[in-house]
């Protein structure tokens, strides 16, 4: 249909959520550069230096994910009950911005523990994104277009591309390392206001959507879609084998990805001796390829899904994203690479990992269009133990940041965990709409599999 080639209301809603991921990720990853600058007395002598140990660096980098864990499930419930747009705008945008803006003052004047608590609060506000946006997409994106809109999750990748080098520039500028936190905070606050103004819960509530586009969305949604469903079938969800499969693969993916996101600047500075500004520019190279490849995989994903089906597509791209990412990390773990070799390996790993955006990460929408915000909320909870534990374990293992052997152990662990997650998803993952998604109806879309 010709009108489908135009930019419609659903495209703008997805782009708004893409921007949400972009500004949200700025709050998450600004510390990966900030921690280098704020603990290096040579980075910018005009600003205070915090004397953190390697373990403390790993701790303050990872505690954000504690907050992230505990907000996921409530966010899923709130999205299902009150709608996702206002919640993600207020908590993920405005409150997150306020917490981020307060971090430098707290870290300098109140100490390490209050700084960690602030990062937990930032994590709590960030934890609403995945459940809320999954819920929002379930109302706006028809199943056959899900792979084509997989780029929505790449907002975080673009954020890495820009935030890390921007952080290096800001940290060494006259604004100093506190500006690494202030600038993202202002942008997140502004996005929250824009989201309040232009986000719309459903196509039927949108003020400017065309009748043709609204009819297209409503006529192509699964017959089990019931936006008014409110009673959550908790027991059926928590005993669903496909749900546990996607939760486990999320745990493994989070472990490896957080290792790459939070520790790459420290790895480059420690092993290769680059300063904050240079290490931030080098660290961004893998994320450039990750962002660009996410659009390539979204295009390829739509083609593969049409020819081979949804189940094959999800498992194929999950395999590319996890096992594919594990291979370069294994090379880093087994061989003593120079800077170019290390950057190539990290770049290939990040590039391939972007395929997972249309693999397991989209699987929540497959399993339950009605309750995807709940399953994504669970996905923010237990699986994010990986996000918490990975930097902490790395901080424990890496006694000397210049030790190649210590870093090789970190990369080896991540590669093994990547592969384990992939194998479990291949064995037990599903794309069938689960029977419990029908909200008590006697009709069933597909076979339901429970533990």
C-alpha positions as CSV (number, residue, x, y, z in Angstrom):
1,X,0.0,0.0,0.0
2,X,1.5,3.4,-1.0
3,X,0.6,5.1,2.3
4,X,2.7,2.6,4.2
5,X,5.8,4.1,2.6
6,X,5.1,7.4,4.2
7,X,6.1,8.5,7.7
8,X,3.0,8.1,9.8
9,X,2.0,8.6,13.4
10,X,3.4,5.1,14.4
11,X,6.8,6.1,13.0
12,X,6.9,9.2,15.1
13,X,5.8,7.3,18.2
14,X,8.6,4.9,17.7
15,X,11.1,7.7,17.0
16,X,10.0,9.4,20.3
17,X,10.8,6.1,22.1
18,X,14.1,5.9,20.2
19,X,15.0,9.3,21.6
20,X,14.0,8.1,25.0
21,X,16.5,5.3,24.8
22,X,19.1,7.7,23.6
23,X,18.7,10.2,26.5
24,X,18.2,7.4,28.9
25,X,21.4,5.6,28.0
26,X,23.2,8.9,28.5
27,X,22.4,8.7,32.2
28,X,23.6,5.1,32.3
29,X,26.9,5.3,30.5
30,X,28.1,8.8,31.4
31,X,29.8,7.3,34.4
32,X,32.0,5.0,32.2
33,X,33.9,8.2,31.2
34,X,33.1,10.1,34.3
35,X,34.7,7.5,36.5
36,X,37.9,7.7,34.6
37,X,38.1,11.5,34.7
38,X,36.9,11.9,38.3
39,X,39.5,9.5,39.6
40,X,42.5,10.7,37.5
41,X,44.3,13.7,39.0
42,X,45.9,14.5,35.6
43,X,42.6,14.6,33.7
44,X,41.6,18.1,34.7
45,X,43.5,19.6,37.7
46,X,40.9,22.3,38.1
47,X,38.3,19.9,39.5
48,X,38.4,17.6,42.6
49,X,39.8,14.1,42.3
50,X,38.0,11.2,44.0
51,X,40.4,8.5,45.3
52,X,38.4,5.4,44.4
53,X,40.0,1.9,44.4
54,X,39.4,-0.4,41.4
55,X,36.8,-2.2,43.4
56,X,35.0,1.0,44.3
57,X,35.0,2.0,40.6
58,X,33.4,-1.3,39.7
59,X,30.9,-0.9,42.5
60,X,29.7,2.6,41.7
61,X,29.5,1.6,38.0
62,X,27.3,-1.4,38.8
63,X,25.0,-0.3,41.6
64,X,22.8,1.6,39.1
65,X,21.6,-1.8,38.0
66,X,20.3,-2.6,41.5
67,X,17.8,0.2,41.1
68,X,17.2,-0.9,37.5
69,X,16.3,-4.3,38.8
70,X,13.7,-3.2,41.4
71,X,11.8,-0.8,39.2
72,X,11.3,-3.1,36.2
73,X,8.4,-5.1,37.6
74,X,6.5,-2.2,39.1
75,X,7.0,-0.4,35.8
76,X,5.4,-3.3,34.0
77,X,2.4,-3.1,36.3
78,X,2.1,0.6,36.0
79,X,2.4,0.5,32.2
80,X,-0.4,-2.1,32.0
81,X,-2.7,-0.1,34.4
82,X,-2.0,3.6,33.7
83,X,-0.3,3.6,30.3
84,X,3.4,3.8,29.5
85,X,3.9,7.2,28.1
86,X,3.3,9.5,31.1
87,X,5.2,7.1,33.3
88,X,8.3,6.9,31.2
89,X,8.3,10.7,30.6
90,X,8.1,11.5,34.3
91,X,10.3,8.8,35.8
92,X,12.6,7.9,32.9
93,X,13.0,11.5,31.7
94,X,12.4,14.2,34.3
95,X,13.3,12.3,37.6
96,X,16.3,10.6,36.0
97,X,17.6,14.0,34.9
98,X,17.3,15.4,38.3
99,X,19.1,12.5,39.9
100,X,21.9,12.7,37.4
101,X,22.4,16.4,37.9
102,X,22.8,15.9,41.6
103,X,25.5,13.2,41.3
104,X,28.6,15.3,41.0
105,X,27.8,17.4,44.1
106,X,26.9,14.3,46.1
107,X,30.1,12.4,45.0
108,X,32.4,15.3,45.9
109,X,30.8,16.5,49.2
110,X,28.9,13.6,50.6
111,X,31.1,10.7,49.8
112,X,31.2,7.3,48.2
113,X,28.1,5.7,49.8
114,X,25.7,8.6,49.0
115,X,27.1,8.6,45.5
116,X,26.3,4.9,45.1
117,X,22.7,5.6,46.4
118,X,22.3,8.3,43.8
119,X,23.3,5.9,41.1
120,X,20.8,3.4,42.5
121,X,18.1,6.0,42.1
122,X,19.2,6.8,38.6
123,X,18.9,3.1,37.9
124,X,15.5,2.9,39.4
125,X,14.3,5.7,37.1
126,X,16.0,4.0,34.1
127,X,14.3,0.7,34.8
128,X,11.0,1.9,33.5
129,X,12.2,2.2,29.9
130,X,12.0,-1.4,28.6
131,X,8.7,-2.3,30.1
132,X,7.1,1.0,29.2
133,X,8.4,1.1,25.7
134,X,7.5,-2.6,25.0
135,X,4.0,-1.8,26.2
136,X,3.8,1.2,24.0
137,X,5.1,-0.7,20.9
138,X,2.6,-3.5,21.5
139,X,-0.2,-0.9,20.9
140,X,1.4,0.8,17.9
141,X,3.4,-1.8,15.9
142,X,1.8,-4.7,14.1
143,X,3.5,-8.1,14.3
144,X,4.7,-8.2,10.7
145,X,6.5,-4.8,11.2
146,X,8.3,-5.6,14.4
147,X,11.6,-6.5,12.8
148,X,11.4,-3.4,10.6
149,X,11.1,-1.2,13.7
150,X,13.8,-3.1,15.6
151,X,15.9,0.1,15.3
152,X,14.0,1.6,18.2
153,X,16.3,-0.3,20.6
154,X,19.3,1.2,18.9
155,X,18.8,4.6,20.5
156,X,21.0,3.3,23.2
157,X,23.7,2.4,20.7
158,X,23.7,5.9,19.2
159,X,23.9,7.3,22.7
160,X,27.1,5.3,23.3
161,X,28.5,6.6,20.0
162,X,28.0,10.2,21.0
163,X,28.1,10.2,24.8
164,X,31.4,8.5,25.3
165,X,33.5,10.9,23.1
166,X,31.4,13.9,24.3
167,X,32.2,12.9,27.8
168,X,35.9,12.8,27.1
169,X,35.7,16.3,25.6
170,X,33.7,17.7,28.5
171,X,35.8,16.1,31.2
172,X,38.9,17.8,29.9
173,X,37.2,21.1,29.2
174,X,36.7,24.1,31.4
175,X,33.4,22.6,32.5
176,X,35.2,19.6,34.0
177,X,34.0,16.1,34.7
178,X,30.8,17.3,36.5
179,X,29.5,18.4,33.1
180,X,29.6,14.8,31.9
181,X,26.5,14.4,34.2
182,X,24.9,17.8,33.8
183,X,24.5,17.8,30.0
184,X,22.7,14.4,29.8
185,X,20.5,15.5,32.8
186,X,19.3,18.6,31.0
187,X,18.6,16.6,27.8
188,X,16.7,13.9,29.6
189,X,14.6,16.4,31.4
190,X,13.7,18.1,28.1
191,X,12.8,14.8,26.5
192,X,10.4,14.0,29.4
193,X,8.5,17.2,28.7
194,X,8.4,16.5,24.9
195,X,7.1,13.0,25.6
196,X,4.3,14.4,27.8
197,X,3.3,16.7,24.9
198,X,3.5,14.3,21.9
199,X,3.3,10.7,23.2
200,X,0.0,8.9,22.8
201,X,-1.0,5.8,24.6
202,X,-2.9,4.2,21.6
203,X,-3.7,5.0,18.0
204,X,-7.3,5.6,18.9
205,X,-6.2,8.3,21.4
206,X,-3.8,10.0,19.0
207,X,-5.0,13.5,17.8
208,X,-3.4,13.6,14.4
209,X,-3.2,10.0,13.1
210,X,-4.9,9.4,9.7
211,X,-8.0,7.2,9.6
212,X,-6.2,5.0,7.1
213,X,-3.2,4.4,9.3
214,X,-5.4,3.8,12.4
215,X,-7.4,1.2,10.5
216,X,-4.3,-0.4,9.3
217,X,-2.9,-0.8,12.8
218,X,-6.2,-2.0,14.4
219,X,-6.9,-4.5,11.6
220,X,-3.4,-6.1,11.8
221,X,-3.1,-6.5,15.5
222,X,-3.3,-10.1,17.0
223,X,-6.9,-11.2,17.7
224,X,-5.8,-11.8,21.3
225,X,-5.0,-8.2,21.8
226,X,-7.0,-6.8,24.7
227,X,-5.8,-3.4,25.8
228,X,-8.3,-3.5,28.7
229,X,-6.9,-6.6,30.2
230,X,-5.9,-5.9,33.8
231,X,-5.7,-9.1,35.8
232,X,-2.2,-10.5,35.4
233,X,-1.9,-14.3,35.2
234,X,1.1,-14.4,37.5
235,X,1.3,-18.1,38.0
236,X,1.1,-18.9,34.3
237,X,3.7,-16.3,33.5
238,X,6.3,-17.4,36.1
239,X,5.9,-21.1,35.2
240,X,6.2,-20.4,31.4
241,X,9.3,-22.1,30.0
242,X,9.5,-19.7,27.0
243,X,9.5,-16.7,29.5
244,X,12.3,-18.3,31.6
245,X,14.2,-18.9,28.4
246,X,14.1,-15.2,27.4
247,X,14.9,-14.1,30.9
248,X,18.0,-16.3,31.0
249,X,19.3,-15.1,27.7
250,X,18.7,-11.5,28.9
251,X,20.8,-12.3,32.0
252,X,23.6,-13.6,29.8
253,X,23.4,-10.7,27.3
254,X,23.3,-8.1,30.0
255,X,26.4,-9.6,31.6
256,X,28.5,-9.4,28.4
257,X,27.1,-6.1,27.2
258,X,27.6,-4.3,30.5
259,X,31.1,-5.5,30.6
260,X,31.7,-4.0,27.2
261,X,29.9,-0.7,28.0
262,X,31.2,0.1,31.4
263,X,34.8,-1.2,31.3
264,X,36.1,-0.5,27.8
265,X,37.4,3.0,28.6
266,X,39.1,1.7,31.7
267,X,40.6,-1.2,29.8
268,X,42.0,1.1,27.0
269,X,43.4,3.5,29.5
270,X,44.9,0.8,31.8
271,X,46.3,-1.6,29.2
272,X,47.3,0.8,26.5
273,X,48.1,3.9,28.5
274,X,45.8,6.4,26.8
275,X,44.5,9.4,28.6
276,X,40.8,10.2,29.3
277,X,40.1,12.1,26.0
278,X,41.9,9.6,23.8
279,X,40.5,6.5,25.5
280,X,36.9,7.9,25.2
281,X,37.3,8.4,21.4
282,X,38.8,4.9,21.0
283,X,36.1,3.4,23.2
284,X,33.4,4.7,20.9
285,X,34.6,2.9,17.8
286,X,32.8,-0.4,18.7
287,X,29.6,1.4,19.3
288,X,29.6,3.2,16.0
289,X,29.6,-0.1,14.2
290,X,27.0,-1.4,16.7
291,X,24.6,1.5,15.9
292,X,25.1,1.3,12.1
293,X,24.7,-2.5,12.1
294,X,21.4,-2.3,14.1
295,X,19.7,-0.8,11.0
296,X,21.3,-3.4,8.7
297,X,20.1,-6.2,11.0
298,X,16.6,-4.7,11.2
299,X,16.4,-4.7,7.4
300,X,17.7,-8.2,7.1
301,X,15.5,-9.3,9.9
302,X,12.3,-8.3,8.0
303,X,13.5,-10.2,5.0
304,X,14.4,-13.3,6.9
305,X,11.1,-13.3,8.8
306,X,9.1,-13.1,5.6
307,X,10.9,-16.1,4.1
308,X,11.7,-18.3,7.1
309,X,9.1,-17.3,9.8
310,X,9.3,-15.6,13.1
311,X,10.7,-18.5,15.2
312,X,13.6,-19.0,12.8
313,X,14.3,-15.3,12.7
314,X,14.3,-14.8,16.5
315,X,16.7,-17.7,17.1
316,X,19.0,-16.9,14.2
317,X,19.5,-13.3,15.3
318,X,19.9,-14.2,18.9
319,X,22.6,-16.7,17.9
320,X,24.4,-14.0,15.8
321,X,24.1,-11.5,18.7
322,X,25.4,-13.8,21.5
323,X,27.5,-16.6,20.1
324,X,28.8,-14.2,17.4
325,X,29.8,-11.7,20.0
326,X,31.4,-14.4,22.1
327,X,34.0,-15.3,19.5
328,X,35.9,-11.9,19.4
329,X,35.8,-11.8,23.2
330,X,37.3,-15.3,23.2
331,X,40.1,-14.1,20.9
332,X,40.8,-11.2,23.3
333,X,40.9,-13.7,26.2
334,X,43.3,-16.1,24.4
335,X,45.7,-13.8,22.6
336,X,47.8,-10.8,23.6
337,X,46.5,-8.3,21.1
338,X,47.9,-4.8,20.3
339,X,45.6,-1.8,20.4
340,X,44.4,-2.2,16.8
341,X,43.7,-5.9,17.3
342,X,41.8,-5.2,20.5
343,X,39.7,-2.5,19.0
344,X,38.8,-4.7,16.0
345,X,37.8,-7.5,18.4
346,X,35.6,-5.2,20.5
347,X,34.1,-3.6,17.4
348,X,33.2,-7.0,15.9
349,X,31.7,-8.1,19.2
350,X,29.5,-5.0,19.6
351,X,28.5,-5.1,15.9
352,X,27.3,-8.7,16.1
353,X,25.5,-8.1,19.4
354,X,23.2,-5.6,17.8
355,X,21.5,-8.5,16.0
356,X,20.0,-9.5,19.3
357,X,17.8,-6.4,19.1
358,X,15.5,-8.3,16.7
359,X,16.2,-11.7,18.5
360,X,15.4,-12.2,22.1
361,X,14.7,-8.6,22.9
362,X,11.7,-8.5,20.6
363,X,10.5,-11.9,21.9
364,X,8.5,-10.4,24.7
365,X,6.1,-8.9,22.2
366,X,5.8,-12.4,20.5
367,X,4.9,-14.2,23.7
368,X,2.4,-11.8,25.1
369,X,1.2,-8.6,23.3
370,X,-1.1,-7.9,26.3
371,X,1.4,-8.6,29.1
372,X,4.8,-7.8,27.4
373,X,5.3,-4.9,29.9
374,X,5.0,-7.5,32.7
375,X,7.5,-9.9,31.1
376,X,9.8,-7.1,30.3
377,X,9.5,-5.9,33.9
378,X,10.6,-9.4,34.9
379,X,13.4,-9.0,32.3
380,X,14.6,-5.9,34.1
381,X,14.6,-7.7,37.5
382,X,16.3,-11.1,37.6
383,X,18.4,-10.8,34.4
384,X,19.9,-7.5,35.6
385,X,21.8,-9.5,38.3
386,X,24.2,-9.9,35.4
387,X,24.4,-6.2,35.0
388,X,25.2,-5.8,38.7
389,X,27.6,-8.7,39.0
390,X,29.7,-8.2,35.9
391,X,31.4,-4.9,36.8
392,X,31.8,-6.0,40.4
393,X,33.4,-9.3,39.5
394,X,35.6,-7.5,37.0
395,X,36.6,-5.0,39.7
396,X,37.5,-8.0,41.9
397,X,39.5,-9.8,39.2
398,X,41.4,-6.8,37.8
399,X,43.8,-6.0,40.6
400,X,46.0,-4.1,38.2
401,X,44.3,-2.2,35.4
402,X,47.4,-2.5,33.2
403,X,47.4,-6.4,33.6
404,X,46.5,-8.0,30.3
405,X,46.0,-11.4,32.1
406,X,43.4,-9.9,34.4
407,X,41.4,-8.5,31.6
408,X,41.6,-11.7,29.6
409,X,39.9,-13.5,32.5
410,X,37.1,-10.9,32.4
411,X,36.6,-11.4,28.6
412,X,36.7,-15.2,28.9
413,X,34.0,-15.3,31.5
414,X,31.8,-13.0,29.3
415,X,32.2,-15.1,26.2
416,X,31.2,-18.3,28.0
417,X,28.1,-16.6,29.5
418,X,27.1,-15.3,26.0
419,X,27.2,-18.8,24.6
420,X,25.3,-20.3,27.5
421,X,22.5,-17.9,27.1
422,X,22.3,-18.6,23.3
423,X,22.1,-22.4,23.9
424,X,19.2,-22.1,26.4
425,X,17.2,-19.8,24.1
426,X,17.7,-22.2,21.1
427,X,16.5,-25.1,23.2
428,X,13.6,-23.5,25.0
429,X,12.7,-20.2,23.4
430,X,9.4,-19.8,21.6
431,X,7.6,-17.2,19.5
432,X,4.1,-18.6,20.0
433,X,1.5,-16.2,21.6
434,X,1.0,-17.9,25.0
435,X,-2.5,-19.1,26.0
436,X,-2.4,-17.0,29.1
437,X,-2.1,-13.8,27.0
438,X,-5.8,-14.3,26.0
439,X,-6.8,-13.1,29.5
440,X,-8.9,-16.1,30.5
441,X,-10.4,-16.6,27.0
442,X,-11.1,-20.1,25.9
443,X,-9.5,-19.3,22.6
444,X,-5.8,-19.8,22.1
445,X,-3.6,-18.4,19.5
446,X,-0.8,-20.9,19.8
447,X,0.5,-23.7,21.9
448,X,1.4,-22.7,25.5
449,X,4.4,-24.3,27.1
450,X,4.8,-24.3,30.9
451,X,7.4,-25.6,33.3
